[in-house]
Each structure stands twice: as C-alpha cells, then as structure tokens.
C-alpha cells in the first residue's frame, strides 16, 4: 500500500506551502543520488519524496489528495487529480533542480535568482521526463447534466474522434513481421547518464538518448499503415460515471482514456467538464436548494398542507397558522447529495403570500367584513421587517432564507 504523502514528507496535514517545501528540500538533500553513491534504496526514497512534494505543493492536486487520497490518481475525484505513475529518476532530478536553483530557473531556497547557476541548464539538459515525452495528449469534452442527474448521479456516453493504436502493428510502429530493436546508444533505457565535475562537486547528469529520442527502441522498418507512428485516426465510445452531488464546471478526470502516445507511449487523460442546466424551480447554494412557494392569504392565516417539488419528486409540507411572507421552512435531507460524503443538503421553502389583484363581488364583501374585525399590524414586526430590508439593501445582512420551526419537529 502506498504511503501517505504527508507522512513521507514528515509534515502535518495543515502544513503551509513553505513548510512542505522546507521538508522536501531537507529530505531530498539527504537521499539525493549524488550523496549516496548510487544507492538504490536512497534513489527510491528520493523519487518517493519528490512525488509527494509534487502533489502537496500544488493547491489543486493537494485538495484532490486530501479528499480522495491516492484514489485521486485513478481519476476517482471530481477535481484535478494527478498521475499514479511513479517518478523516474530523471523526472525527480528535474523537479529538484527546478525548485532549488539548479535548473537555471532560480527556484526559491537554493540560491536567489539563479543567475549563478545558468550553466547547469546545459549540464542537466532541458528535456521533458521520459514518460512525458511519449505521453499522448489529453482530450477535453463537455458533459451536460440536469439537476435531477446531479441529485441521483448519472452514466453518460460520449463518442470521441481521435488517434488510436494502429491495428496493423499493434502500436509498435514497426512493419508486420518485424519489431523495434533496442537502441545501441542507451542499451534500451532511453537515457544517457554521465558524471560531471563542477564547482559544487560531482553531479550525475541524466539526459534523453540522442539516438532514440528517449524511447529506448529504434524502428528500422516502419509500418506502412501508420508510417511508423503507431497511431491512426479512429473513433471510440467511452462511458462516464458521474457521481451525485457534482457542481457546475467541476471536471472528472479519466486516467489513460485520452490519446495514446506514439509507438505505445502512455495515453493521455480524458477530462470531462460538467455543464449543469439550471432548474427554474430552485436556487442552488452548494448542497442546499431554495424553492419559492406562493400561498394564499387563507393558507397563511389558517395553515395548510401543500405539496412542494424536490429533485426526487413531490413532498408534503405543513404550513403553520400565521405564516408570514419571507418565512422559510427547512426540509432536512431534501437537497442535493454531498459529493464524496454521506448525507444530503436541505431544501429551504421560502414563503410568499399572494395578494389577489382582482376580486369578485363576493370576495370583496367577505374581505370588507374581515377588515372590521382583524387586528392591526404589530408595530415591532413592521419596524423589524423594515430595518431588515434596509440592512439587506445595504449589504449588511445576507439575504438568505432563515429556517423557522415547523410542525413535526423539523426546522
């Protein structure tokens, strides 16, 4: 089982970015291959602490890791996610040099602006890590969802046109009956390592093999169908499972569902950006929903049982006698599911008393009779409502539905 990245770096889960960087620098210096004479255990630890640092230093990757753990690397989260592949040594070294002034970029903590290290660019090379050089492109698609699908989760199917593995050569790029041969320059590793002496001591340099371009193999007889690339144009259908509770502009990352890299290089990712259609019945506030309910004067005065919509169908709500405009009833667990967590938000029903604009003679007669016996509006209530409106207009108080106790013990 993979170790917790916070434990790997020896920091707490609320550690700041500076604390994470300091912890990584200390550990990376201790297990750096140049300081351990090529010890394999030290090299593996160096790669592990670098991988942990790369995730925790990035706010989006860290948020995904905090919520989903290592599952985020497999595309289980709704956020950024990160690659589940282990770092190779060249990538780990590039990260270390990038952030600590040894890559010519002048990262913090390693020597100011980096001007004194400009020569290290040519020493260490600027090539991308081996896995990144051959990795295919990511594919971005849009997924349209309704609020009902957000409430229950959904399975969507998308059809994508992109490059696919060549069926003639099975992605190797070599003609049928032949196969790529190991590169003679790097012996199939894709990397050329050299030791160099500098002002700071001896350094190990790792750079892509100039002969095979870092692939480790050479295609001597290219495939006629794909021209040696290992990929051809094609189409595929992908099923995407959308978890309940997602929000607009969230995105899902499906690892390894993008474009394949040349000659069986690793695939890129499929990134599904969510576009949620607004439901005119509701206002959404995170996991909570607000519904505006219009009621008659008699329903407000006498109380009534009414039906209100939810994302899961109709439900009954009991209005208390004396319900006022602006009162809000809370229906627990009738909102949207909480993403990645148990439970649901609430549905707030905000009441508006409807005043008729046209009265029949009979209605007018009855209301005139009522006016003779009805009570005056309480001054405290009137003044309070007036100043509440002023505060909301000035932005001094949020205009949010305020839960009131309702029958049945719900709020």
C-alpha positions as CSV (number, residue, x, y, z in Angstrom):
1,X,0.0,0.0,0.0
2,X,1.3,3.4,-0.9
3,X,2.5,5.6,1.9
4,X,0.6,8.8,3.0
5,X,2.3,11.7,1.3
6,X,2.2,13.8,4.5
7,X,4.0,11.0,6.4
8,X,6.5,10.7,3.6
9,X,7.5,14.4,4.0
10,X,7.1,14.4,7.8
11,X,4.6,17.3,7.8
12,X,1.1,17.7,9.3
13,X,-2.0,17.9,7.1
14,X,-2.3,21.6,7.8
15,X,1.3,22.4,6.8
16,X,1.9,25.5,4.8
17,X,3.4,25.6,1.3
18,X,6.6,26.9,2.9
19,X,6.7,24.0,5.4
20,X,6.2,21.5,2.7
21,X,9.0,23.0,0.6
22,X,11.4,23.1,3.5
23,X,10.6,19.4,4.5
24,X,11.1,18.3,0.9
25,X,14.4,20.1,0.5
26,X,15.8,18.6,3.7
27,X,14.8,15.0,2.8
28,X,15.8,15.3,-0.9
29,X,19.2,16.5,0.1
30,X,19.6,13.6,2.5
31,X,18.7,10.9,-0.1
32,X,19.9,12.6,-3.3
33,X,21.7,10.0,-5.5
34,X,24.8,12.2,-5.7
35,X,25.2,12.0,-2.0
36,X,24.6,8.3,-1.7
37,X,26.9,6.8,-4.4
38,X,24.0,5.5,-6.4
39,X,22.4,3.5,-3.6
40,X,19.1,2.1,-4.9
41,X,17.2,2.5,-1.6
42,X,18.2,6.2,-1.4
43,X,17.2,6.6,-5.1
44,X,13.8,5.1,-4.5
45,X,13.3,7.3,-1.4
46,X,14.3,10.4,-3.5
47,X,11.7,9.6,-6.1
48,X,9.0,9.0,-3.5
49,X,9.6,12.2,-1.6
50,X,9.7,14.1,-4.9
51,X,6.4,12.6,-6.0
52,X,4.8,13.5,-2.6
53,X,6.2,17.1,-2.9
54,X,4.8,17.5,-6.5
55,X,1.3,16.6,-5.2
56,X,1.3,18.6,-2.0
57,X,2.9,21.8,-3.4
58,X,0.1,22.2,-5.9
59,X,-3.2,23.5,-4.4
60,X,-5.5,21.6,-6.8
61,X,-3.6,18.3,-6.6
62,X,-3.4,18.7,-2.8
63,X,-7.1,19.3,-2.5
64,X,-7.9,16.3,-4.6
65,X,-5.4,14.2,-2.5
66,X,-6.9,15.4,0.8
67,X,-10.4,14.5,-0.3
68,X,-9.8,11.2,-2.2
69,X,-6.3,10.1,-1.1
70,X,-4.4,8.0,-3.7
71,X,-7.7,7.2,-5.4
72,X,-7.5,10.7,-6.9
73,X,-4.6,9.4,-9.0
74,X,-7.0,6.9,-10.6
75,X,-9.5,9.6,-11.6
76,X,-11.9,8.9,-8.7
77,X,-12.3,12.5,-7.7
78,X,-14.1,15.4,-9.2
79,X,-11.2,17.7,-9.2
80,X,-7.8,17.9,-10.6
81,X,-6.3,14.5,-9.8
82,X,-2.8,13.6,-10.5
83,X,-0.8,10.8,-12.2
84,X,-0.5,7.5,-10.4
85,X,2.8,6.6,-12.2
86,X,5.9,6.6,-10.1
87,X,8.5,9.2,-10.9
88,X,11.6,8.0,-12.8
89,X,14.9,9.3,-11.6
90,X,15.3,11.9,-14.4
91,X,11.9,13.5,-13.6
92,X,12.7,13.6,-9.9
93,X,16.0,15.3,-10.6
94,X,14.4,17.8,-12.8
95,X,11.8,18.7,-10.1
96,X,14.6,19.1,-7.6
97,X,16.7,21.3,-9.9
98,X,13.7,23.3,-11.0
99,X,12.7,24.4,-7.5
100,X,16.1,24.8,-5.9
101,X,18.0,26.8,-8.3
102,X,19.8,24.1,-10.2
103,X,17.8,24.2,-13.4
104,X,18.5,27.8,-14.4
105,X,15.0,28.9,-13.4
106,X,16.0,30.3,-10.0
107,X,13.6,28.5,-7.7
108,X,13.4,29.6,-4.1
109,X,15.7,28.3,-1.3
110,X,18.5,27.3,-3.5
111,X,20.4,30.5,-4.5
112,X,18.3,33.6,-5.1
113,X,17.7,34.5,-8.7
114,X,19.6,31.6,-10.1
115,X,22.0,33.7,-12.1
116,X,25.0,31.8,-10.7
117,X,23.6,28.5,-11.9
118,X,22.9,29.4,-15.6
119,X,25.5,26.9,-16.7
120,X,23.6,24.0,-15.2
121,X,20.9,24.2,-17.9
122,X,23.3,22.7,-20.4
123,X,24.8,20.4,-17.8
124,X,21.5,18.7,-16.8
125,X,19.5,19.3,-20.1
126,X,16.1,20.8,-20.5
127,X,14.3,17.8,-22.0
128,X,11.0,16.6,-20.6
129,X,10.9,13.4,-18.5
130,X,10.8,10.2,-20.5
131,X,7.2,9.3,-19.7
132,X,6.1,12.9,-20.6
133,X,7.9,12.9,-23.9
134,X,5.9,9.9,-25.2
135,X,2.7,10.6,-23.4
136,X,-0.3,11.3,-25.6
137,X,-2.5,14.4,-25.5
138,X,-5.4,14.9,-23.1
139,X,-8.9,15.1,-24.5
140,X,-11.4,17.5,-23.1
141,X,-15.2,17.0,-23.5
142,X,-18.2,18.8,-22.1
143,X,-21.0,16.9,-20.3
144,X,-24.4,18.4,-20.0
145,X,-26.4,17.4,-16.8
146,X,-29.8,18.2,-15.4
147,X,-30.3,18.9,-11.7
148,X,-32.1,15.6,-11.4
149,X,-29.0,13.8,-12.7
150,X,-26.9,15.7,-10.2
151,X,-29.2,14.5,-7.4
152,X,-29.1,10.9,-8.4
153,X,-25.8,10.5,-10.3
154,X,-25.7,9.6,-14.0
155,X,-23.9,7.5,-16.6
156,X,-23.2,9.4,-19.8
157,X,-21.8,8.1,-23.0
158,X,-19.6,10.1,-25.3
159,X,-18.2,9.3,-28.8
160,X,-14.8,10.7,-29.5
161,X,-12.7,11.0,-32.7
162,X,-9.0,10.9,-32.0
163,X,-5.9,8.9,-32.8
164,X,-6.0,5.2,-31.8
165,X,-3.4,2.4,-31.7
166,X,-2.6,1.2,-35.1
167,X,-4.2,-2.3,-35.6
168,X,-1.6,-3.4,-38.2
169,X,1.5,-3.0,-36.0
170,X,-0.3,-3.1,-32.5
171,X,1.2,0.4,-31.9
172,X,4.9,-0.6,-32.2
173,X,5.3,1.4,-35.4
174,X,7.2,-1.5,-37.0
175,X,6.2,-3.3,-40.1
176,X,4.3,-6.6,-39.7
177,X,6.8,-9.4,-39.1
178,X,9.4,-7.1,-37.6
179,X,9.8,-5.3,-34.3
180,X,11.7,-2.4,-32.9
181,X,15.2,-3.1,-31.8
182,X,16.9,-1.8,-28.6
183,X,18.8,1.4,-29.1
184,X,22.6,0.7,-29.2
185,X,23.5,4.0,-27.6
186,X,21.5,3.7,-24.4
187,X,21.0,-0.1,-24.3
188,X,17.3,0.4,-24.3
189,X,17.0,2.7,-21.3
190,X,16.2,5.8,-23.2
191,X,18.6,7.8,-21.0
192,X,22.2,8.6,-21.1
193,X,23.9,9.1,-17.7
194,X,27.1,10.9,-17.2
195,X,29.0,12.1,-14.2
196,X,30.3,15.7,-14.3
197,X,32.6,17.6,-12.0
198,X,31.6,21.1,-11.1
199,X,32.3,23.8,-8.5
200,X,29.9,22.1,-6.1
201,X,31.3,18.6,-6.5
202,X,30.4,15.7,-8.6
203,X,27.0,15.6,-10.3
204,X,25.1,12.9,-12.1
205,X,23.6,14.1,-15.4
206,X,20.6,12.3,-16.9
207,X,19.5,13.3,-20.4
208,X,17.4,11.7,-23.2
209,X,19.3,9.5,-25.5
210,X,20.1,11.5,-28.7
211,X,19.8,8.4,-30.9
212,X,16.3,7.1,-30.0
213,X,14.9,10.3,-28.6
214,X,14.4,8.8,-25.2
215,X,12.2,5.8,-26.3
216,X,14.9,3.1,-25.8
217,X,14.0,1.5,-29.2
218,X,14.5,2.2,-32.8
219,X,12.1,1.3,-35.6
220,X,14.2,0.1,-38.6
221,X,11.3,-0.9,-40.9
222,X,8.3,1.4,-40.3
223,X,4.7,0.1,-40.6
224,X,3.1,1.0,-44.0
225,X,-0.3,1.7,-42.3
226,X,0.7,4.3,-39.7
227,X,4.1,5.4,-41.1
228,X,6.0,4.3,-38.0
229,X,4.0,6.4,-35.6
230,X,2.0,3.5,-34.1
231,X,-1.3,5.5,-34.3
232,X,-4.1,6.0,-36.8
233,X,-7.3,8.1,-36.9
234,X,-10.2,6.3,-35.2
235,X,-13.3,6.7,-33.0
236,X,-14.3,5.2,-29.7
237,X,-17.2,5.3,-27.2
238,X,-16.5,6.0,-23.6
239,X,-18.9,5.6,-20.7
240,X,-18.5,8.2,-17.9
241,X,-20.0,7.6,-14.4
242,X,-20.9,11.0,-12.9
243,X,-21.2,10.9,-9.1
244,X,-24.1,12.5,-7.4
245,X,-23.6,16.0,-5.9
246,X,-21.3,17.5,-8.5
247,X,-21.3,21.2,-9.3
248,X,-21.2,23.3,-12.5
249,X,-17.7,23.5,-14.0
250,X,-16.4,20.6,-11.9
251,X,-14.5,18.2,-14.0
252,X,-13.9,14.5,-14.0
253,X,-10.5,13.0,-15.0
254,X,-10.4,9.6,-16.6
255,X,-6.8,8.4,-16.4
256,X,-5.5,6.8,-19.6
257,X,-8.6,7.5,-21.7
258,X,-7.0,10.2,-23.9
259,X,-4.9,9.9,-27.0
260,X,-2.2,7.2,-27.0
261,X,1.4,8.2,-27.2
262,X,3.4,7.4,-30.3
263,X,4.7,3.8,-30.5
264,X,2.7,2.5,-27.5
265,X,3.6,5.6,-25.4
266,X,1.3,6.1,-22.4
267,X,-2.2,7.5,-23.1
268,X,-3.2,11.0,-22.0
269,X,-6.3,11.6,-19.9
270,X,-10.0,12.3,-20.8
271,X,-11.2,15.4,-18.9
272,X,-15.0,15.8,-18.7
273,X,-16.1,19.3,-17.9
274,X,-19.6,19.4,-16.3
275,X,-22.2,21.8,-17.6
276,X,-25.3,21.7,-15.3
277,X,-28.5,23.2,-16.7
278,X,-30.3,25.4,-14.2
279,X,-33.6,24.2,-12.9
280,X,-36.0,27.2,-12.9
281,X,-37.7,25.8,-9.7
282,X,-34.7,26.0,-7.5
283,X,-31.8,28.2,-6.4
284,X,-28.8,26.2,-5.6
285,X,-26.5,27.1,-2.7
286,X,-23.9,24.3,-2.5
287,X,-25.7,21.2,-1.4
288,X,-28.8,23.2,-0.3
289,X,-31.7,24.2,-2.5
290,X,-34.2,27.1,-2.2
291,X,-37.8,26.9,-3.5
292,X,-40.1,29.9,-3.6
293,X,-43.7,28.9,-2.6
294,X,-46.6,31.2,-3.3
295,X,-49.6,30.7,-0.9
296,X,-52.9,32.4,-0.5
297,X,-53.9,34.7,2.4
298,X,-56.1,32.0,3.9
299,X,-53.4,29.4,3.8
300,X,-51.1,31.8,5.5
301,X,-53.6,32.7,8.2
302,X,-55.1,29.3,8.8
303,X,-52.3,27.0,8.0
304,X,-52.4,24.3,5.3
305,X,-50.8,21.2,3.9
306,X,-49.2,21.8,0.5
307,X,-47.1,19.9,-2.0
308,X,-43.6,21.2,-2.9
309,X,-41.2,19.8,-5.5
310,X,-37.8,18.3,-4.7
311,X,-35.2,16.8,-7.0
312,X,-36.6,13.4,-6.0
313,X,-40.3,14.1,-6.6
314,X,-43.2,15.9,-4.7
315,X,-43.3,16.0,-0.9
316,X,-45.8,17.4,1.6
317,X,-45.2,20.5,3.7
318,X,-47.4,21.6,6.6
319,X,-47.7,25.4,6.9
320,X,-48.3,26.7,10.4
321,X,-51.1,29.1,11.0
322,X,-49.9,32.7,10.9
323,X,-47.1,32.0,8.3
324,X,-45.7,35.3,7.1
325,X,-44.1,36.3,3.8
326,X,-40.4,35.7,3.9
327,X,-40.6,32.8,6.4
328,X,-38.6,29.7,5.4
329,X,-39.3,26.1,6.2
330,X,-36.5,23.7,6.1
331,X,-36.9,20.1,4.8
332,X,-33.9,18.2,6.0
333,X,-32.1,15.9,3.6
334,X,-34.2,17.0,0.6
335,X,-31.4,18.9,-1.0
336,X,-28.5,17.5,-3.1
337,X,-26.1,14.8,-2.1
338,X,-22.8,15.8,-0.6
339,X,-20.1,14.9,-3.0
340,X,-17.8,12.2,-1.7
341,X,-19.6,12.2,1.7
342,X,-22.7,10.7,3.3
343,X,-25.8,12.8,3.7
344,X,-27.7,15.4,1.8
345,X,-28.2,19.1,1.9
346,X,-31.6,20.7,2.9
347,X,-34.4,22.1,0.9
348,X,-35.5,25.6,2.1
349,X,-39.0,26.6,1.2
350,X,-39.3,30.4,1.2
351,X,-42.9,31.5,1.5
352,X,-44.6,34.4,-0.4
353,X,-48.2,35.3,0.4
354,X,-50.0,36.1,-2.8
355,X,-52.3,39.1,-2.9
356,X,-55.1,38.9,-5.5
357,X,-55.3,41.8,-7.9
358,X,-58.9,41.2,-9.0
359,X,-61.7,40.4,-6.6
360,X,-65.1,39.0,-7.2
361,X,-68.0,40.9,-5.5
362,X,-68.4,38.0,-3.1
363,X,-64.6,38.1,-2.2
364,X,-64.7,41.8,-1.7
365,X,-67.7,41.6,0.5
366,X,-66.0,38.9,2.7
367,X,-62.7,40.8,2.9
368,X,-64.5,44.1,3.9
369,X,-66.3,42.2,6.6
370,X,-63.0,40.7,7.8
371,X,-61.4,44.2,7.9
372,X,-63.9,45.2,10.5
373,X,-62.6,42.6,13.0
374,X,-59.0,42.0,12.0
375,X,-56.1,43.2,14.2
376,X,-53.7,45.9,13.3
377,X,-50.2,45.1,12.1
378,X,-47.9,44.9,15.2
379,X,-45.5,47.8,15.2
380,X,-42.5,45.8,16.3
381,X,-42.9,43.3,13.5
382,X,-43.4,46.1,10.9
383,X,-40.4,48.1,12.1
384,X,-38.2,45.0,12.3
385,X,-39.1,44.0,8.7
386,X,-38.4,47.5,7.5
387,X,-34.9,47.7,9.1
388,X,-34.1,44.1,7.9
389,X,-34.9,45.2,4.4
390,X,-32.7,48.3,4.7
391,X,-29.8,46.2,6.1
392,X,-30.1,43.7,3.2
393,X,-30.3,46.6,0.7
394,X,-27.0,48.0,2.1
395,X,-25.4,44.6,2.0
396,X,-25.1,44.5,5.8
397,X,-27.0,41.3,6.1
398,X,-27.1,38.3,3.8
399,X,-30.5,37.8,2.1
400,X,-30.6,34.1,2.9
401,X,-33.7,32.0,3.8
402,X,-34.0,31.8,7.6
403,X,-35.2,28.5,8.9
404,X,-38.2,28.6,11.2
405,X,-39.5,25.7,13.3
406,X,-42.3,23.8,11.6
407,X,-44.6,21.0,12.7
408,X,-43.1,17.6,13.0
409,X,-40.0,18.8,14.8
410,X,-38.2,19.8,11.5
411,X,-36.6,23.2,11.1
